[in-house]
């Protein structure tokens, strides 16, 4: 992969790692295979729609990320698609697919435009495209007068009055982040003023309400998106109350499920149900973004653990290995289904978030560098007057060893922070073969020294198999984990066991990874006999069995991401 620049200084080059495989799959298996002309561009050229949603902005954002990672053909496609989109902008500034009579006040027109603004601004920032910046500003200036003075509250449902109550508050998802970014890019505070005065982003703090569609308080994707917008437009260590509510709900309220996501049928839920419409891909994408932001802001390692759990399980379950098919939901129990179209919200949000993952691997911190995710990559970071390169070699999360090789023109002193996951059963670290006694502090190992070219850090985490105790709907049941990865069984791999897979009592001491580290077999008890159960990572399941039967004394381990209180924290009544 080609190098890309993050904020013009910090560089990441992905190698053949677990995240790198998915980033490449989105480009080669998905973005290159789309019918851009018919499915994405044609509706924006004809502008004949009375309703509906394409998700073109989200998908162009994914293409922008592919271009910065791979260059070449990805960059050529980016230039072509962005150029064609700009041709569809009307003289007054509108970019969209709706007839004039339906524009703005029929959902999902504003939602579409919000992500188009974001995509154009991302393209302008990454590639210095001033034409995109101008187009985004024109679209913003066209849109703003149509929304000011509370007019945004008049957005109607796309199938008549019956849909208004359900969807109206949802139709501006993404607008807050789009206008905040537009204000920063143009220097014009009118866009930020709208977010403050009209949407009240700084002061927003709706309660989390379970089981209710429509309003932001009951929709996990919309709530997390608003939390992220609020975080990005605030500063300091004091977190907004809405974000605090989410943290409490996930950690103490049962809102987080074992695969690292949340929500049923797009709504908040805390009963630990894993079947049905679990973990909308849009929700998982924003949960990852939200956790990544909080990790950078607070340096609290818990957010890194949450981020990796969500990435390696729920997020990667949302796509086929080759990247071509994408899911709207990724159930942890029962059959998973592929979404039937390339357009709409979840496919676009998946393309975007996977392209963003390299930005979450590492960051400058404390005049040095912090590794938040462990991925095979090359990192280039300015430290003082020097440029330091780190080459990370690992097959994490399936292997417990991480090797970091240092390349620098001359000796350079800086601290290197290594996240120690909460699941790790001990950690060992050595520099140039010499074991160090550096116990983790608050989830981090700090190595401060004068680094020289050729220095090698070896990090090894204790990564035993764990039996995680379920609760609420999963009470009396256990799940198997190794590192951040949840392992489950697919009936297709265990044909002789049929629908009795959830009844098996597994013996974790018999788990043994194959050479590929992508499959394992565990022995288990079923009735009075011993059986072999084939296990694969959660992301690889097509029909999922995640929880198995437990006996008293089994699965004494709690999920380290959760602190369980007697009941949901700060949750309103079910709608």
N, C-alpha and C positions, 0 to 999 in steps of 0.2 A: 504494500500500500504506500501511497505517497504521503509525505509529511503534510500536516495541516497546522495552522497557527491558531492558537486560542488567545484572544486578546493581544495579538501581535507579538507576544514574547514567548509564551509557554508552548512547546511543541510536543506532539504525541505522534508516534508512528506505530500503528498496530501491526502485530505479527500474527502468527498462526495460533491464536488463543481462542478461548471459548467465546468471548465477546466478539473478537475479530471475525470468527466464522459467521456469526449472525449479521454483523455489519455487511460483510461481503454478500451474504445470501439475500439481503434486502435489495442490494444493487443488482446482482446478477440474476437472481431468481424472481424478482418482483418488479422493480422499477423499469428494467429493460423489457419486461414482458407486457407491460400495460398497453392498452389501446388508448394512447393519449389523445388521438384525434377525435375518436368517436365518443368515448366515455367522459373525457375531461374537458377538452377544448370546445367541442361543438356546441354544448349548451351555452357557453359564454359568448359564442359568436352569434347565435340566433336570438338569444335573449327572449325566449318565447314562453318561459315557465311561469306558472302562477304559484308555484310552491316547490318544495323539494330541496335536497341538499346533495352536493357533489363531494365536497371536501378537497377541492383543488388546492387551496392554500396549504393545507396540512401535507399533501402529497408533494407539492413543490418544495416545502421545507425539507422533506426527506431527500429530495433530489439535490438540494443545495448541500446537505451533509454528505451525500454520496460523491458529489463533485469535489469537495474538499478532501475527502479521504482517498479517492482513486484518480482524480484528474481524467485526462484522456477522453474516452467515450462518454463518461459520466458528465464531464464538463461541457462537452459538445451538446449533449442532450439538455443539460441545464440551460445553456444559452438559447437553444431553440425554443424550448417550452416557455421560458420566461419571456422571450421576444414575442411569441405568439399571444401570450396572455396580455402583454402591454398593448397589442394591436386592438384588443377588444374593449379597451377603455373608451368610454364615450366622451364627447367634447366637454360635458359638464363634470366629468371625473368618475362616474359610476363604473365599477367593475363587478359584474355579476351575471346571473342567468335569468332574471325575472323581467316580465313585462313591466312597462312604466307604472301601470296601475297597482301592481303588487309590490313594488320595491319598498324596502325598509320595513313596512308594517305587516308583511306576511312572513312568518317564520319559514325558512331559516336564513333569510337574506343577510341579516346583520351578523349572524354567526359565521356565515361564509366569508363575508367581507373582513371580519376581524382577523381570521387566519390568513387571508390574502395579504392584508397589511403586514402581519408578522412575517410572512414568507418573503415579501418584497424587501422588508427592512433587513432580514437575515441575509438575503442575497446582496443587498447593497453593502452591508458591513463586511461580509466575507470576501467579496470580490470587487469592492470599490465601484459599484455600479450606481452612478448618480441618477441615471434614468429611472431606476427602480425606486430610489428615494423620492424623486419627484412624483412618480405615479402613486406611491403610498400616501404622500402628503395630499395630493389632489383628491384621492379617494376619501381620506380622513376629513378634508374640508367639505366635501360633498355630503358626507354622512352626518357630521356633527350638528348642523342646523336642523336636520330632520329628527334628531333625538333630544335636543335641548328642551328645557322647560317641561320635563316630564313626558315628552312625546314618546320616549322609548317604552313607557309603560303601556302604550296603546298597540303594541305589536300583537297581531292576531294569530290564531292557530291556522295551520295550512289546510285544514279540512273543515273550516267553518266554526261557528260559535261553540260547538260541543267540545272543541279541543282547546279552547282558550285557557280554561282553568288549569289544565294539565301541563301545557307547554309554555305559556307566556313568559314566566320568569326565567326560562332556560334559554331563550332565544338570543341572549347577549353573551353567552359563554365566550370567553376569549377577548371580548371588547376591552376590558380593563387593561390587560397586558398589552394589547395592540396600541391603545392610545397612550399608555405610559411610555412604551418604546418609541412611539412617534414623537412624543414631546421631547424625549431625550435626543432623538436623532435630528430633529429640526431646531431645537432650542426654543420652540414656541410653547409656552405654558398653557395655552388654551386647551390642549388635549388633556394634560394632567389635571387642569381645573375641572374639566367635565367629570373625570374619575372621582375627584374629591367632592364636588358639589352636587352632582347629579346622582351618581351611583353610591356615593358615600363610602368608597373603598377603605379609607383609613380607619373609619369608626365601625365598620361592619363587623357584627358578631352574632349571627343567627345561631340558635341552638341546633344541635344535631337531633334530627327527628327520624325515627325508623319507619320504614314501610310507606313512605309518602312520595308520590311522583310530583313533578311540576315545580314546586318551590325549591330554591337552592338548599334550604336546610334539610331537605329530604333526599337530595340527589348527590351521591358521593363524588362523581366526576366534577359537577359544577361547584361543589363545596371546596374540594381540593384545589381546583383552578383558581377560585377566588382567594383562598388562603395563600397560594403562591403569589398572586398579584399583590396582595397586601404585604407579604414579606419583602417582595422585590422593591416596593416603594416605601419601605420603612428601614430604619437602621438601628444599631445598638443591640445589646444582648437581651433586652426585654422583648419577649415574643408576644405578638398579638393574641388576644384572648381566644379567637377562633382557632388558631393553630394549637394553643394550649388545650382547647376542647378536643381536638382531633387526637392529640397525643394521649390524653387521658382515656378517650374512647377506645383507642387501639390497644393501649397497654393494660388498662384496668377495667375496661368495659366489655371486653370480649369482641370488639369490632374487628380485630385482626385474625384471619384464619391461618392455618399452618403453612400454606403455600405463599404467604407474604402479600396477600391482597385483601380487599374488603368489598362488601356490597353484594346484594342479591337483586337481580332485575334492575340494576342501576341505583338502587336505594341502599341506604345504610341498613345493616342488620348485625345482630350480635348473638344469634342463637347457635352459631357454629355449623349451620347447614352448609354442606359442600356440593350438593347436587343442584340441578337446575341451572339458573342463569347466574353463576358465581363469577365475580370479579370481571366486570366489564373492562375490556382492554383499555379504553380511555381512562378509567379510574386507575388501573395499574400504572399506566404511563405517568399520570400526574402524581401518584403516590411516590414513584421513583424520583421525579423532579423535585417534589416537595422535600423528601428525605435528603436528597443531595444538597439542596440549598441549606437546610438546617445543619447538616454536617459541616459545611463550610462556615456557617455563621457561628455555631456554638462549639465546634470541635468535640461534640459529644459522640462517642463511638457507637452508641445505640442506634443512631440514625444510619451509620454505615452498615450495621448488621441488618437493619430493616431494608435498606436499599439492595444489598446483595441477595437477601432472601426473596424479595420481589422479582429481581432480575432473573435469577437462575431458575426460578420455579414458575410463578404466574405469568411473567412477561414472555419468557421463551416458550411457554405452553401455547401462547397465542399465535404461533406461526409454525408452519411445517419447516423441517430442517433446511429444505432448499429455498425457503423464503416465499414460495409462490402463493401459498394459501394462508389466510389469516382468519382468526376466530374473533367473534364479537364477545363471547364468554369462554372461560376455560374451567369447566367444572372439575371439582376434586373427587366427585363420585358420580358414576354413570357415564353415559355417552357424551363425548364432545363433538360439536358440529362445526364445520367450516362455514364462514360467511359466504353468501352466494354471489357477492358482487365485489368489484375492486374499488368502488366509490363508497362514500359515506364516512362516518366519523372514525370508527375503530380502525379500519385499514390505514387511514391517513395518520392517525395518532401513533400507530405501531411503527410506521415508516419513520416518523419524526423522532420518536424516543430512542429507537435503536441507533439512529445516526448521531444522537447526542451522547450515547454511553461513553465514548472515549473521553469526553470532557469531564466525566466523573471519576476517572481513574486516579488522578493525582492533582495536586494543587500546590502553589507556593504557600508556605506557612512559616511564621516565626523566623524569617530570614533564611529559610531552608526549604524543605520539601516534605509534604505529607502524602503517603500512599493510602488512598481510601479504598481502592479495589485492587485485587491482584490479578493481573492480566499480562500475557506475553506482549511486550511492547518496548519501544525505545522512547525515553523521555529526555527532552532537552530543556534545561531551565537555567535562566540567568541567575547567578548568585554573586552579588557584589559586582565586581568588574569582570568576572569570569563567566564562562558558559560551561555548565556541567551536563554530561549525558549519562543517563542510567539505562542499562539494558536489563529488562526484567524477563526472566525465563521461568515458566511455570505451566502446569496443566491444571491449575486451580479452576474450579472448585473440586475437581475429582482427585487431584494430588495434593498432598499436605506440604510440599516443599516449594519454596520460592527462592530463586537465586537472583541477586542484583549485582551487576558488574558496573563499576564506575569508570568513566572516561573523562579526564579533564586535562587541559593543557599544562597546568601547574597546580601544586598543592593548594587546596581550597578548603577553608573551614566553614562548615555549616551543619545544622542539625537535620537528621533524617528521621521522620516520624513514620512508624509502621503500625497500622491498625491491628490490634490483636482481637479477633472476633470473640464474642461472649460465649460461643459454643466450644471454644478450644479447650482441650484437656491438657493444659500446659503448653509452653512454647519454648523453643530453644533457638538461640541466635548466635552466629559466629561471624567474625570478620577475619578474612584471610586464613581460615581454618582454625582460628583460636576462639574457643567457646567463651562467651561473655555471660556474666551474671547481671542481667538487666531485666528485672521484673517489670511487667507491664504496670503502668499507672493510669487508672481510669480508662483502660482500654487501649492504651498506646505504649509502644516501645520507642524510646527516644535515644538515638545514636548521634551524639555530638562529638565530632572529631575533625581533624584535618584530613581530608580525603585526597588520595593520590590515584592517578590513573593506574588501573589494574587491581584496585581494591575490590574484594568480593564479599558481599554479605549473603549468608545463607540463613534462611528462616524456615523453621519447621514447626507446624502446629500439630498438637495431639488431635487426631481426627477419628475417634472411635465411633462405632455405630451406637446410636442412641435410640431408646424407646421413649417417645414423648407422650405423656398422658393427655388424653382428650378431656374435654369438659362440655357441659351443656348437652347439645345433641350427640356429642361424641363421648359422653361420660361412660367410663368402663371400657374404653377402647384405646388403642395405642397406634402411633404412627412411627415409621422408621426414618431416621435422618442420619446423614453423615456429612459433617461440615454444614454448609448452608443449604444442602440439597435434600429435598424430601424424595423418598423412594416409594413407588407404588407398584401395584400389579395390574396388568391388563389381561382380561379373560382370554384374549386372542393368543397370549403367550402361555396360558395355563388352561388349555381346553378341557383337560380331564377333571379340573376342579369346578368348572362352571360357575354358577352363581353362589357357590359356597366360599369363595375367596374371603369375604369379610369375616367368616367364622373362624378362620385359621388363627392359631396362637403361635406367633413366630418366635424362633430362638435366635436372638441377635448374635450369639456367639458363633453361629454357623455362617454368617454373612461373609462372603469372600468375593472381592471384585475380580472381574476378568481382566485380561491384559489391556483391553480397550478402555477399561474403567467406565463403561457406559451400560453395563449389565451386571447383575449379580444374582445369586441364588441363595435363598434362605430355607432352612428346614423349619417346618412348623407342625403343630399338632392339630389334627382334625378328628374329632371323636376320639377313638382309641388308637389311631394310627398316625404314623409320621409321613408327611408329604413334603415334596420339594416345590417351592414357589419361585418363579422367575420374577425378578424385580427390575424396573428401569427407572430412571429419573422422572420426576413428576412431569417435566416438560415433554417427555416422549410418549406419554400415555394418549391413547385414542379413546379407550373406555377406562375410566379410572376407578381403582380401589385404593384409597389413601389410608384409611384407618382399618385396623385389624382387631380381632378379639383380644382382650387382655385378661389376665388373671390377677388376683390379689397379690400385691407386691411387685407386679410388673409395671414398667413404665413409670417409675417413681420420679423421673425427671420432668420438670415443667419446661415449657417452652421458654427459653431465656429471654425472649423478646417481651414476654408478658409478665405483668404483676397483677394478679387477679384479686379483685375486690369482690364483695358479696354480690354486687349487681352492676348494671350499666351505670357509668358515671356521666352525668350531665346530658342525659338522653331524654328527649321529650316523649310523649305518648305515641303509640303506633297510630298511623293514620288509617 
